Amino acid sequence: MTRRLGLIWLGTALSLVACKHRPTADIGQATALDGGDLQAPEAAGQVQDGEGASLGPRWVDIAIESEFGCAVERTGGVYCWGRGPAAEMALRELPAQPSTDPLDFNSTRKWGPASRLAMIHDATKVSTASSLGCAVVEGGRVRCWGAARWGAHHLYDIPGIEHAVDIEISDGQSCALLEGGALWCWGVDDYGIPRQRLDNVIAVTASDSLGCGLTAQGEVLCWGQPVSDWHRYNVQLNAPPGTGGTHQPPSEDQDFPDTMEVGRFHEAVDIMLSGWNNLCVLRSDGRVMCSEHDLFSLLRGEELAMREVGGNPGVQSFESSRSHKCQIDAQGKVQCWGRNVYGQLGDGTATMRDAPTPVVGLEGVVALSLSEDLSCAATRAGTISCWGFDRGEAMGREDVHVNTIEGLRAGSLAASGRTTCAVDDTQTLRCWGTDMIEQLGIQVGSTPTPIDLPSMAKGLRAMSSGWEACFLGESGQLQCGNWSTSGASPSPLPTPSSAGSAQAAPSFNVTITNTDVRDLAAGPPPLCTIIGKSGRSELQCGKDVASLRVESKLKAPTSVSAANMRACVIHDGGKVGCFGDYYFWDQQPPPREITKIPGISQALDLVSSNFQDCALRKDGRVTCWVGRTETTWTDDGSHVKAVSYKAQTPKDIGIDSVVQLVAGGTKLCALDKRGGVRCWADNPYSETLVWLEVPELGGDVAQLAAGSEHVCARHKDGRVTCWGDDTWGQLGHVPGRVYLEPHTLPVD
């Protein structure tokens, strides 16, 4: 996350024309909370002194990451929200935490809405990194909480830093701007020890391991490990003249410069890094200039190619994440542009914008911060508004993500990866959830969209997703191909601010069609099909549909499952055999070694999760075992000479009357003949079965389908209910944690 820093006071004349990055940055030294001079913020969002005079907006600074954020109150207090280091360190009050799943790391992380931090007082500025927060506190010291990179959590002051007026931190490079314009920085390449980088600085930006400073003369300099790495790789990969093309790797003790001069920018008052180390400059006349090329193009002898960004010419400040930017004008209105997958531009859509677009219904903004999928702003009214994907669930929490898809009545369904498809009551194939979320956006990606495959009209038996997607219909026709967004028919998706707008829907381009197919399973690898009528069927497996080859060692196959370089097959009247597989890109694979699974007969169906393989038996009971693939390489390590499947002892998991099994990723589920559903965790490290929470489904489920991170159930009346991860639209609606327009963050 790249966050702009406020400008330093350069004198009355300059302050009248220069764009101040944060209009509230001119607050004096904040008074301590217990000083008795400040009153609690009122409804209008203004802090008042003891005589009732307004001291200005409640919030003076804000910084956010993907899952947490923090804001500085004019009283000097710091409030944080979401899943972040302050919650993990118990530096703030948290609500009762939900029950945790020991197999789900994310569920064990502390969570909470906005609340005030303890041990952080008299703050004037705040900045955040992925697992760290820092604030400028009394005396201009810099106090941090959390972990640098992946270390342990601590509360500490940056040594030697005093009289700081602003701060910018990132995961690799962090800087404090001191009174008088001295810029001190520290990072992983300096072992966290601050050193002075520049003098007479008026703005600074940092992103990952790269930092840049802007001087009062308009000079921009950048530094960090990426600069020295570029010089090192340049020496290593490019042979110097006169060496006959011989490459000499640099010696271990050879030093390389870690600083680069970017150039002088006339009337520049602020800078920021955007995209992949592209540079943007804000001028005193309110114009924004951004480079088409990254900073390292200068080291390659190329130009930055600065271009003016269109939109409002009176920009007062701006912010950037890796993929989108926002700017504030003189009236406190915000325009954003760039990536908009989860509505982080705040225009009511999930459509990418190349030009600045107004944020809907947002005025009086005094501070702004962006992360990859989320944007937040503090306003003069004393509120904090956010839009985009609230991954930290600070604005609303769901213990279980579940949705019954509105308006869909399905006769059959299947799932694979992040995609689910169903044949509806009009015999139309509809799909939702997608790996193409970047191209489609969450609105289209989560909408059950018609797919033109008439061969699926009789019903959908199975499907696979990935590099090559396939659909197997009840008619036995298998159609494989790839997804596309070009030439697709528009799918009207009315939104609160853009009713009637249209976005391109996905389309499926068929490249291969097979007939008389009974079953389909995709590892990957292997991808396997069973072709032919009962008694004369054959198993075909390969790395893709075009490379399918008959596996003759397994006779009369009836069902196949595959996951993570292994496959299991029901054959010879109910026996189960399994084999390992491998990615053989340019080599002839060795003969398959079939492993017979003992103790299983009369198997009807098979499923495979990340680690487990399970068989549904004729008596309605389920047997599971942990399977893994082992490879044996040639002595010179050039290729694999044998691939084998190893299985732990199969065990009955203790449920009966099962009519269907499904599996995906880290979970497996069973549907019984009474319409009930039970799910359990795919845990290869414990003998004890861990049952998972299943939402209330009403006991009328007729069919299940499981993707890698979600499960869907078709009810007897055709309704479809999905639960699990919804980040990619898997549940058939825009997630409740996604806000396409600004939404007020609740703060105590």
VOMAR-351330 format. One line per field, with one value per residue (C-alpha): residue number from 1; x, y, z. Coordinates in nm, 3 decimals, padded with zeros to 5 digits. Each point is the difference from the previous one (the first is absolute). Example, Ala and Ser with C-alpha at 12.3 -4.5 7.8 and 13.67 -1.06 7.14 Angstrom:
<recs>
k c(1 2)
u c(01.230 00.137)
v c(-00.450 00.344)
w c(00.780 -00.066)
</recs>
This chain:
<recs>
k c(1 2 3 4 5 6 7 8 9 10 11 12 13 14 15 16 17 18 19 20 21 22 23 24 25 26 27 28 29 30 31 32 33 34 35 36 37 38 39 40 41 42 43 44 45 46 47 48 49 50 51 52 53 54 55 56 57 58 59 60 61 62 63 64 65 66 67 68 69 70 71 72 73 74 75 76 77 78 79 80 81 82 83 84 85 86 87 88 89 90 91 92 93 94 95 96 97 98 99 100 101 102 103 104 105 106 107 108 109 110 111 112 113 114 115 116 117 118 119 120 121 122 123 124 125 126 127 128 129 130 131 132 133 134 135 136 137 138 139 140 141 142 143 144 145 146 147 148 149 150 151 152 153 154 155 156 157 158 159 160 161 162 163 164 165 166 167 168 169 170 171 172 173 174 175 176 177 178 179 180 181 182 183 184 185 186 187 188 189 190 191 192 193 194 195 196 197 198 199 200 201 202 203 204 205 206 207 208 209 210 211 212 213 214 215 216 217 218 219 220 221 222 223 224 225 226 227 228 229 230 231 232 233 234 235 236 237 238 239 240 241 242 243 244 245 246 247 248 249 250 251 252 253 254 255 256 257 258 259 260 261 262 263 264 265 266 267 268 269 270 271 272 273 274 275 276 277 278 279 280 281 282 283 284 285 286 287 288 289 290 291 292 293 294 295 296 297 298 299 300 301 302 303 304 305 306 307 308 309 310 311 312 313 314 315 316 317 318 319 320 321 322 323 324 325 326 327 328 329 330 331 332 333 334 335 336 337 338 339 340 341 342 343 344 345 346 347 348 349 350 351 352 353 354 355 356 357 358 359 360 361 362 363 364 365 366 367 368 369 370 371 372 373 374 375 376 377 378 379 380 381 382 383 384 385 386 387 388 389 390 391 392 393 394 395 396 397 398 399 400 401 402 403 404 405 406 407 408 409 410 411 412 413 414 415 416 417 418 419 420 421 422 423 424 425 426 427 428 429 430 431 432 433 434 435 436 437 438 439 440 441 442 443 444 445 446 447 448 449 450 451 452 453 454 455 456 457 458 459 460 461 462 463 464 465 466 467 468 469 470 471 472 473 474 475 476 477 478 479 480 481 482 483 484 485 486 487 488 489 490 491 492 493 494 495 496 497 498 499 500 501 502 503 504 505 506 507 508 509 510 511 512 513 514 515 516 517 518 519 520 521 522 523 524 525 526 527 528 529 530 531 532 533 534 535 536 537 538 539 540 541 542 543 544 545 546 547 548 549 550 551 552 553 554 555 556 557 558 559 560 561 562 563 564 565 566 567 568 569 570 571 572 573 574 575 576 577 578 579 580 581 582 583 584 585 586 587 588 589 590 591 592 593 594 595 596 597 598 599 600 601 602 603 604 605 606 607 608 609 610 611 612 613 614 615 616 617 618 619 620 621 622 623 624 625 626 627 628 629 630 631 632 633 634 635 636 637 638 639 640 641 642 643 644 645 646 647 648 649 650 651 652 653 654 655 656 657 658 659 660 661 662 663 664 665 666 667 668 669 670 671 672 673 674 675 676 677 678 679 680 681 682 683 684 685 686 687 688 689 690 691 692 693 694 695 696 697 698 699 700 701 702 703 704 705 706 707 708 709 710 711 712 713 714 715 716 717 718 719 720 721 722 723 724 725 726 727 728 729 730 731 732 733 734 735 736 737 738 739 740 741 742 743 744 745 746 747 748)
u c(00.000 00.135 -00.114 00.087 00.151 -00.107 00.198 00.221 -00.066 00.216 -00.122 -00.318 00.049 00.067 -00.280 -00.251 00.079 00.135 -00.229 00.008 -00.035 -00.212 -00.195 00.004 00.376 00.029 -00.126 00.239 00.137 -00.304 -00.104 00.004 -00.337 00.005 00.102 -00.355 00.000 -00.170 -00.358 -00.133 -00.082 -00.353 -00.245 00.130 00.340 00.182 00.224 -00.055 00.213 -00.120 -00.175 -00.188 00.221 00.050 00.350 -00.078 -00.114 00.017 00.243 00.336 00.165 -00.088 00.189 -00.136 00.113 -00.202 -00.128 00.042 00.028 00.076 -00.095 00.131 -00.255 00.063 00.020 00.318 -00.163 00.047 -00.292 00.049 -00.239 -00.014 00.255 00.333 00.295 -00.177 -00.271 00.254 00.196 -00.313 00.078 -00.370 -00.335 -00.148 -00.341 -00.044 00.187 -00.183 00.088 00.312 00.075 00.348 00.042 -00.080 00.273 -00.212 -00.267 00.254 00.090 -00.139 -00.266 -00.194 -00.167 00.172 00.122 00.267 00.354 00.160 00.359 -00.020 -00.065 00.054 00.013 00.000 00.073 -00.049 00.127 -00.046 00.161 -00.134 00.055 00.125 -00.124 00.199 -00.101 00.176 -00.053 00.108 00.336 -00.006 00.093 -00.114 -00.177 -00.078 -00.203 -00.004 00.261 00.246 -00.038 -00.070 00.157 -00.164 -00.235 00.149 -00.077 00.307 00.138 00.225 00.342 00.147 -00.308 -00.125 -00.186 -00.169 -00.290 -00.099 00.061 -00.028 00.051 -00.012 00.105 00.352 00.078 -00.124 00.076 -00.060 -00.001 00.143 -00.044 00.226 -00.033 00.247 -00.115 00.107 -00.077 00.041 -00.078 00.077 00.317 00.119 -00.097 -00.255 00.261 -00.102 00.235 -00.041 -00.082 -00.075 -00.026 -00.252 -00.271 -00.366 -00.157 00.087 -00.153 00.085 -00.116 00.138 00.380 00.014 -00.014 -00.001 00.034 -00.089 00.211 -00.113 00.193 -00.212 00.268 -00.120 00.237 -00.083 00.184 -00.025 00.103 -00.174 00.243 00.312 -00.151 -00.050 00.368 00.106 -00.211 00.116 00.361 -00.087 -00.208 00.174 00.360 00.222 00.161 00.324 -00.078 -00.113 -00.348 00.117 -00.226 00.177 -00.222 00.065 00.211 -00.171 00.170 -00.072 -00.219 -00.260 -00.172 -00.343 -00.100 -00.113 -00.066 -00.338 00.007 -00.137 -00.373 -00.106 -00.247 -00.027 -00.152 -00.068 00.092 -00.121 00.095 -00.275 -00.037 00.332 00.227 -00.145 00.027 -00.276 00.063 -00.242 00.073 -00.087 -00.255 -00.200 00.107 00.100 00.270 00.066 00.267 -00.081 00.322 00.135 00.289 00.249 -00.050 00.239 00.273 -00.068 00.056 -00.368 -00.231 -00.274 -00.248 -00.195 -00.361 -00.267 -00.294 -00.332 -00.290 -00.020 00.300 -00.027 00.139 00.096 00.143 00.009 00.046 00.094 -00.001 00.170 -00.296 -00.218 00.033 -00.221 00.026 -00.168 -00.102 -00.038 -00.362 00.093 -00.145 00.183 00.061 00.154 00.122 00.169 -00.086 -00.355 -00.053 -00.165 -00.139 00.308 -00.062 -00.328 -00.205 -00.263 00.145 00.280 00.115 00.358 00.040 00.287 -00.090 -00.083 -00.361 -00.195 -00.056 -00.375 -00.145 00.329 00.078 00.218 00.290 00.301 00.212 00.014 00.173 -00.007 00.085 -00.021 -00.377 -00.121 -00.011 -00.078 -00.046 -00.042 -00.242 -00.059 -00.323 00.207 -00.079 00.221 -00.142 00.137 -00.079 00.127 00.073 00.002 00.207 00.052 -00.381 00.016 -00.332 -00.187 00.076 -00.140 00.096 -00.103 -00.012 -00.320 -00.243 -00.311 00.019 -00.292 -00.212 00.182 -00.179 00.236 -00.053 00.367 00.329 00.374 00.302 00.375 00.261 -00.169 -00.280 -00.347 -00.241 -00.364 -00.259 -00.305 -00.372 00.024 00.269 00.262 00.350 00.094 00.337 00.131 00.330 00.305 00.378 -00.057 -00.104 00.264 -00.157 -00.365 -00.020 -00.192 -00.344 00.019 00.219 -00.258 -00.308 -00.142 00.070 -00.149 00.255 -00.081 00.038 -00.323 00.150 -00.041 -00.377 -00.080 00.212 00.355 00.184 00.349 00.238 00.362 00.160 00.354 00.218 -00.249 -00.361 -00.235 -00.372 -00.147 -00.375 -00.247 -00.017 00.360 00.139 00.324 00.089 00.331 00.144 00.089 -00.171 -00.004 -00.142 00.038 -00.308 -00.223 -00.354 -00.055 -00.148 -00.201 00.082 -00.182 00.180 -00.099 00.165 00.015 -00.333 -00.011 00.375 00.139 00.320 00.141 -00.095 00.226 -00.039 00.126 00.180 -00.020 00.313 -00.052 -00.316 -00.018 -00.305 -00.104 00.189 -00.109 00.220 00.253 00.266 00.279 00.301 00.178 00.173 -00.136 -00.312 -00.197 -00.319 -00.191 -00.137 -00.232 -00.303 -00.013 00.212 00.194 00.120 00.362 00.202 00.188 00.243 00.249 00.123 -00.286 -00.284 00.218 00.247 -00.246 00.126 -00.169 00.106 -00.053 00.103 -00.337 -00.289 -00.365 00.048 -00.315 00.118 00.316 00.124 00.323 00.185 00.358 00.183 -00.197 -00.314 -00.222 -00.229 -00.287 00.042 -00.084 -00.336 00.083 00.373 00.215 00.342 00.207 00.310 00.229 00.066 00.245 00.042 00.177 00.034 00.261 00.062 -00.165 -00.161 00.098 -00.261 -00.262 00.028 -00.348 -00.045 -00.294 -00.186 -00.068 -00.329 -00.224 -00.252 -00.326 00.109 -00.242 00.176 00.333 00.110 00.341 00.095 00.346 00.119 -00.283 -00.169 -00.342 -00.229 -00.379 -00.097 -00.317 -00.118 -00.001 00.312 00.319 00.362 00.287 00.377 00.291 00.170 00.324 00.220 00.367 00.252 00.326 00.257 00.290 00.347 00.086 -00.330 -00.093 -00.343 -00.245 00.026 -00.288 -00.311 -00.186 -00.306 00.022 -00.311 -00.053 -00.236 -00.359 -00.253 -00.377 -00.083 -00.315 -00.291 -00.266 -00.287 00.223 -00.115 00.264 00.357 00.176 00.347 00.202 00.310 -00.003 -00.349 -00.219 -00.379 -00.260 -00.370 -00.224 -00.328 -00.194 00.137 00.248 00.357 00.313 00.347 00.341 00.350 00.268 00.256 00.282 00.175 -00.262 -00.180 -00.299 -00.263 -00.069 -00.361 -00.061 -00.285 -00.270 -00.260 -00.366 -00.122 -00.345 00.055 -00.122 00.326 -00.009 00.357 00.339 00.291 00.337 00.267 00.343 -00.124 -00.380 -00.298 -00.339 -00.321 -00.297 -00.326 -00.288 -00.187 00.299 00.135 00.380 00.177 00.377 00.239 00.374 00.242 -00.162 00.303 -00.035 -00.381 -00.041 -00.319 -00.192 -00.022 00.220 00.154 -00.151 00.348 00.021 -00.124 -00.032 -00.069 00.132 -00.123 00.045 00.244 -00.148 00.223 -00.063)
v c(00.000 00.336 00.297 00.361 00.219 00.350 00.305 00.185 00.361 00.198 00.347 00.193 00.066 -00.363 -00.130 00.214 -00.163 -00.341 -00.298 -00.134 -00.374 00.005 00.320 -00.086 -00.031 00.350 -00.101 00.096 -00.238 -00.201 00.038 -00.315 -00.168 00.050 00.368 00.121 00.256 -00.210 -00.116 -00.313 00.035 00.115 -00.116 00.253 -00.166 00.303 -00.008 00.294 00.157 00.073 00.321 -00.165 00.128 -00.242 -00.138 -00.171 -00.340 -00.300 -00.199 00.138 -00.301 -00.348 -00.303 -00.338 -00.345 -00.281 -00.129 00.285 00.374 00.274 00.365 00.282 00.200 00.368 -00.082 -00.198 -00.340 -00.274 -00.224 -00.324 -00.255 -00.336 -00.279 00.161 00.008 00.215 -00.267 -00.284 00.187 00.087 00.371 00.079 -00.126 -00.285 -00.166 -00.365 -00.196 -00.262 -00.366 -00.096 -00.278 -00.137 -00.094 00.354 00.247 00.300 -00.101 00.012 00.364 00.266 00.230 00.307 00.326 00.334 00.064 00.212 -00.128 -00.007 00.121 00.225 00.364 00.349 -00.132 00.232 -00.240 -00.370 -00.239 -00.374 -00.299 -00.354 -00.099 00.323 00.340 00.309 00.342 00.329 00.067 00.251 00.164 -00.118 -00.354 -00.290 -00.279 -00.327 -00.309 -00.331 -00.188 00.099 -00.258 -00.335 00.063 -00.005 00.277 00.278 00.353 00.221 00.342 00.047 00.080 00.345 00.154 00.323 00.309 -00.197 00.175 -00.277 -00.369 -00.250 -00.373 -00.305 -00.363 00.073 00.373 00.253 00.370 00.279 00.364 00.227 00.367 00.196 -00.253 -00.272 -00.342 -00.306 -00.350 -00.361 -00.334 -00.367 00.070 00.229 -00.252 00.253 00.262 00.355 00.209 00.339 -00.013 00.359 00.362 00.270 -00.257 00.098 -00.338 -00.369 -00.323 -00.366 -00.325 -00.336 00.040 00.322 00.353 00.338 00.356 00.338 00.302 00.362 00.054 -00.263 -00.270 -00.360 -00.269 -00.366 -00.269 -00.350 -00.356 -00.023 00.265 -00.185 -00.330 00.152 00.095 -00.343 -00.185 00.235 -00.095 -00.366 -00.023 00.246 -00.072 00.311 00.101 -00.178 -00.321 -00.197 -00.036 -00.167 00.065 00.047 -00.015 00.282 -00.081 -00.038 00.308 00.222 00.301 00.147 00.338 -00.008 00.354 00.138 00.357 00.018 00.365 00.347 00.069 00.364 00.117 -00.350 -00.004 -00.372 -00.339 -00.356 -00.343 -00.179 -00.325 -00.181 00.288 00.258 00.360 00.259 00.368 00.262 00.358 00.317 00.087 -00.314 -00.205 -00.364 -00.153 -00.378 -00.199 -00.260 -00.188 -00.118 00.173 -00.264 00.102 00.286 -00.251 -00.170 00.330 00.062 00.287 -00.004 00.146 00.219 00.059 00.221 -00.176 00.139 00.101 00.279 00.235 00.135 -00.303 00.062 -00.342 -00.355 -00.362 -00.323 -00.375 -00.241 00.005 00.309 00.368 00.265 00.377 00.268 00.335 00.338 -00.073 -00.324 -00.221 -00.313 -00.146 -00.346 -00.206 -00.332 -00.353 -00.036 -00.373 00.045 00.352 00.171 00.300 00.070 00.079 -00.268 -00.248 -00.253 00.128 00.113 00.373 00.156 00.358 00.158 -00.082 00.164 -00.203 -00.014 00.210 00.093 00.360 00.194 -00.246 00.104 -00.318 -00.303 -00.339 -00.296 -00.368 -00.246 -00.064 00.267 00.379 00.205 00.372 00.220 00.291 00.342 -00.142 -00.224 -00.326 -00.262 -00.145 -00.304 -00.171 -00.314 -00.337 00.020 -00.315 00.087 00.009 00.325 00.123 -00.328 -00.361 -00.334 -00.306 -00.217 00.129 -00.150 00.101 -00.143 00.125 00.222 -00.094 -00.326 -00.335 -00.278 -00.357 -00.099 00.160 -00.063 00.188 00.009 00.237 00.337 -00.053 -00.151 -00.066 -00.108 -00.085 00.209 -00.057 00.140 -00.258 00.277 -00.053 00.277 00.045 00.219 00.035 00.045 00.009 00.291 00.236 00.251 00.022 -00.018 00.169 -00.133 00.102 -00.208 -00.269 -00.071 00.008 -00.331 00.078 -00.190 -00.210 -00.107 -00.380 -00.163 -00.346 00.053 00.054 -00.350 00.057 00.050 -00.303 00.136 00.281 00.105 00.343 00.121 00.050 -00.205 -00.017 -00.289 -00.067 -00.350 -00.017 -00.267 -00.085 -00.126 00.281 00.155 00.348 00.163 00.339 00.332 00.305 00.338 00.347 00.122 00.006 -00.093 00.124 00.274 -00.096 00.290 00.036 00.295 00.157 00.278 00.264 -00.157 -00.164 -00.137 -00.006 -00.304 -00.198 -00.280 -00.348 -00.305 -00.233 -00.354 -00.097 -00.374 -00.153 -00.375 -00.214 -00.365 -00.224 -00.301 00.130 -00.138 00.189 00.282 00.092 00.255 -00.002 00.179 -00.216 -00.238 00.080 -00.322 -00.110 -00.327 -00.068 -00.273 -00.190 -00.217 -00.312 00.145 00.324 00.111 00.246 00.275 00.233 00.270 00.349 00.147 -00.115 -00.003 -00.242 -00.255 -00.358 -00.328 -00.156 -00.371 -00.129 00.089 -00.195 00.111 00.337 00.173 00.303 00.210 00.277 00.202 00.262 00.117 -00.240 -00.313 -00.179 -00.280 -00.221 -00.239 -00.305 -00.369 00.018 00.230 -00.035 00.312 00.057 00.318 00.136 00.299 00.242 00.279 00.299 -00.155 00.298 -00.121 -00.358 -00.334 -00.090 -00.333 -00.280 00.057 -00.203 -00.095 -00.031 -00.211 00.145 -00.287 -00.064 00.175 -00.178 00.103 00.363 00.226 00.337 00.168 00.350 00.154 00.306 00.145 -00.300 -00.251 -00.241 -00.136 -00.270 -00.018 -00.364 -00.177 -00.024 00.383 00.020 00.193 -00.116 00.250 -00.014 00.240 -00.040 00.149 -00.014 -00.099 00.041 -00.177 00.186 -00.118 00.018 00.315 00.166 00.064 -00.165 -00.208 -00.376 -00.107 00.153 -00.190 00.045 -00.064 -00.040 -00.004 -00.258 00.066 00.073 00.019 00.358 -00.100 00.133 -00.195 00.039 00.213 00.052 00.248 00.103 00.320 00.136 00.309 00.153 -00.042 -00.139 -00.300 -00.025 -00.276 00.018 -00.260 -00.138 00.221 00.316 00.078 00.117 -00.065 00.132 -00.077 00.142 -00.139 -00.049 -00.246 00.055 -00.128 -00.327 00.194 00.115 00.375 00.081 00.337 00.243 -00.021 00.278 -00.077 -00.151 -00.121 -00.374 00.004 -00.016 -00.204 00.050 00.137 00.150 00.102 00.235 00.055 00.244 -00.019 -00.239 00.040 -00.190 -00.041 -00.021 -00.220 00.306 00.106 00.276 00.011 00.090 00.045 00.053 00.041 00.247 00.269 00.202 -00.108 00.011 -00.368 00.053 00.163 00.355 00.299 -00.076 00.189 00.132 00.173 00.360 00.149 00.343 00.171 -00.156 00.153 -00.180 -00.035 00.163 00.015)
w c(00.000 -00.104 00.203 -00.065 00.269 00.089 -00.109 00.243 00.087 -00.241 00.080 -00.055 -00.369 -00.091 00.215 -00.188 -00.333 00.088 00.023 00.351 -00.007 00.314 00.071 00.371 00.017 00.144 00.342 00.272 00.256 00.109 00.362 00.209 00.045 00.374 -00.023 00.060 -00.283 -00.267 -00.008 -00.165 -00.371 -00.061 -00.262 -00.249 00.018 00.145 00.307 00.236 00.268 00.352 -00.113 -00.283 -00.282 -00.286 -00.042 -00.330 -00.131 00.229 -00.216 -00.114 -00.161 -00.128 -00.132 -00.112 -00.111 -00.154 00.336 00.247 00.028 00.253 00.036 00.220 00.195 00.062 00.370 -00.076 00.032 -00.260 -00.096 -00.194 -00.148 -00.178 00.027 00.078 00.238 00.261 00.031 00.020 00.269 00.203 -00.024 -00.044 00.117 -00.204 00.000 00.089 -00.264 -00.208 00.030 -00.189 -00.241 00.081 -00.366 -00.118 00.096 -00.089 00.252 00.283 -00.062 00.231 -00.140 00.103 -00.109 00.053 00.355 00.163 00.055 00.340 00.047 -00.309 00.100 -00.138 -00.356 -00.302 -00.288 -00.071 -00.266 -00.055 -00.167 -00.042 00.366 00.156 00.105 00.101 00.132 00.061 00.372 00.263 -00.069 -00.360 00.099 -00.217 00.187 -00.180 00.079 -00.180 -00.199 -00.268 -00.275 00.172 00.341 00.342 00.111 00.214 00.118 -00.045 -00.092 -00.303 00.153 -00.054 -00.164 00.157 -00.124 -00.279 -00.171 -00.237 -00.059 -00.283 00.061 -00.224 00.031 -00.117 00.015 00.258 00.052 00.249 -00.108 00.271 00.073 -00.235 -00.285 00.100 -00.118 00.200 -00.130 00.107 -00.157 -00.023 -00.196 00.286 00.271 00.123 00.094 -00.104 -00.212 -00.159 -00.369 -00.106 00.117 -00.084 -00.076 -00.042 -00.092 00.016 -00.121 00.060 -00.150 00.108 -00.007 -00.201 00.140 -00.178 00.123 -00.150 00.095 00.011 -00.326 -00.177 -00.005 00.034 00.124 00.067 00.194 00.134 -00.060 -00.341 -00.131 00.114 -00.121 -00.346 -00.019 00.126 -00.256 -00.273 00.073 00.021 -00.318 -00.230 -00.087 -00.009 -00.333 -00.086 00.192 -00.302 00.142 00.320 00.296 00.331 00.309 00.248 00.302 00.336 00.145 -00.300 00.087 -00.231 00.025 00.157 -00.098 -00.334 -00.115 -00.170 -00.108 00.074 -00.028 -00.033 00.267 00.150 00.348 00.055 -00.143 00.018 -00.129 -00.187 -00.191 -00.020 00.098 -00.232 00.118 00.035 00.076 00.129 -00.106 00.186 -00.271 00.087 -00.302 00.039 -00.222 -00.005 -00.180 -00.261 00.084 00.334 00.174 -00.106 -00.362 00.083 00.085 -00.332 -00.181 -00.070 00.091 00.262 -00.252 00.240 -00.104 00.156 00.160 -00.117 00.221 00.254 -00.042 00.357 00.182 00.361 00.088 -00.128 00.105 -00.174 00.044 -00.235 -00.235 00.055 00.084 00.157 00.022 00.214 -00.148 00.170 00.093 00.174 -00.272 -00.113 -00.345 -00.049 -00.294 -00.075 00.107 00.133 00.051 00.341 -00.035 00.143 -00.229 00.179 -00.312 00.064 -00.250 -00.026 -00.339 -00.056 -00.073 -00.194 00.098 00.338 00.090 00.286 00.317 00.058 00.282 00.167 00.099 00.239 -00.005 00.207 -00.011 -00.226 -00.008 -00.241 00.009 -00.287 00.018 00.244 00.030 00.312 00.062 00.306 -00.041 00.155 00.142 00.227 -00.178 -00.161 -00.321 -00.182 -00.329 -00.170 00.164 00.381 00.053 00.365 00.051 00.198 -00.147 00.038 00.083 -00.114 00.205 -00.294 -00.357 -00.144 -00.274 -00.162 -00.358 -00.085 -00.300 -00.084 -00.023 -00.099 -00.114 00.029 00.099 00.019 00.129 -00.052 00.135 00.054 -00.251 00.039 -00.286 -00.006 -00.262 00.092 -00.050 -00.354 -00.087 -00.014 00.137 00.245 00.170 00.282 00.184 -00.216 -00.027 -00.241 00.278 -00.113 -00.345 00.105 00.340 00.298 -00.132 -00.318 00.157 00.272 -00.227 -00.136 -00.365 -00.297 -00.192 -00.354 00.020 -00.125 00.057 00.376 -00.023 00.132 00.310 00.121 00.134 00.068 -00.090 00.034 00.018 -00.046 -00.306 -00.200 00.116 -00.081 00.035 00.011 -00.070 00.100 -00.369 00.021 -00.212 00.127 -00.124 00.087 -00.082 00.152 00.146 -00.164 00.058 -00.359 -00.214 00.291 00.022 00.258 00.335 00.149 00.369 00.158 00.295 00.241 -00.218 -00.344 -00.070 -00.350 -00.052 -00.178 00.037 -00.215 00.116 -00.030 -00.295 -00.051 -00.320 -00.076 -00.151 00.061 00.011 00.106 00.028 00.206 00.307 00.340 00.245 00.020 00.257 -00.010 00.237 -00.148 -00.101 -00.098 -00.197 -00.040 -00.171 -00.013 -00.347 -00.121 00.116 00.311 -00.036 -00.294 00.153 00.008 00.203 -00.184 00.177 -00.099 00.082 -00.208 -00.225 -00.312 00.162 00.144 -00.025 00.092 00.333 -00.066 00.345 00.151 -00.147 -00.018 00.173 00.124 00.202 00.028 00.231 -00.014 00.203 00.050 -00.232 00.090 -00.119 00.126 -00.210 00.073 -00.221 -00.033 00.177 00.292 00.070 00.042 -00.154 00.023 -00.172 00.017 -00.281 -00.080 -00.230 -00.300 -00.230 -00.248 00.115 -00.055 00.336 00.157 00.014 00.268 00.318 00.124 00.377 00.116 00.298 00.243 00.177 -00.250 -00.220 -00.160 -00.025 -00.184 -00.012 00.079 00.099 00.067 00.206 00.055 00.201 00.037 -00.235 00.097 -00.134 00.032 00.039 -00.109 00.363 00.029 00.218 -00.072 00.017 -00.016 -00.006 -00.046 -00.336 -00.129 -00.306 00.016 -00.281 -00.072 -00.209 -00.210 00.155 -00.194 00.097 -00.361 00.002 00.198 -00.048 00.225 00.158 00.270 00.222 00.375 00.215 00.374 00.146 -00.117 00.278 00.022 00.108 00.187 -00.206 -00.189 -00.245 -00.221 -00.360 -00.122 00.082 -00.110 00.075 -00.074 00.148 00.378 00.053 -00.083 00.027 -00.002 -00.088 00.164 -00.129 00.243 -00.163 00.278 -00.056 00.206 -00.077 00.146 -00.028 -00.227 00.277 -00.079 00.335 00.244 00.062 00.133 -00.245 00.020 -00.089 -00.160 00.053 -00.266 -00.036 00.060 -00.328 00.099 -00.050 -00.359 -00.194 -00.320 -00.130 00.105 -00.194 00.144 -00.130 00.144 00.270 -00.004 -00.008 -00.168 00.073 -00.234 00.191 -00.113 -00.126 -00.212 00.227 00.028 00.325 00.008 00.290 00.055 -00.155 -00.214 -00.107 -00.363 -00.017 00.089 00.199 -00.284 00.135 00.074 00.343 00.290 00.077 -00.339 -00.016 -00.348 00.150 00.316 00.324 00.345 00.226 00.351 00.263 00.374)
</recs>
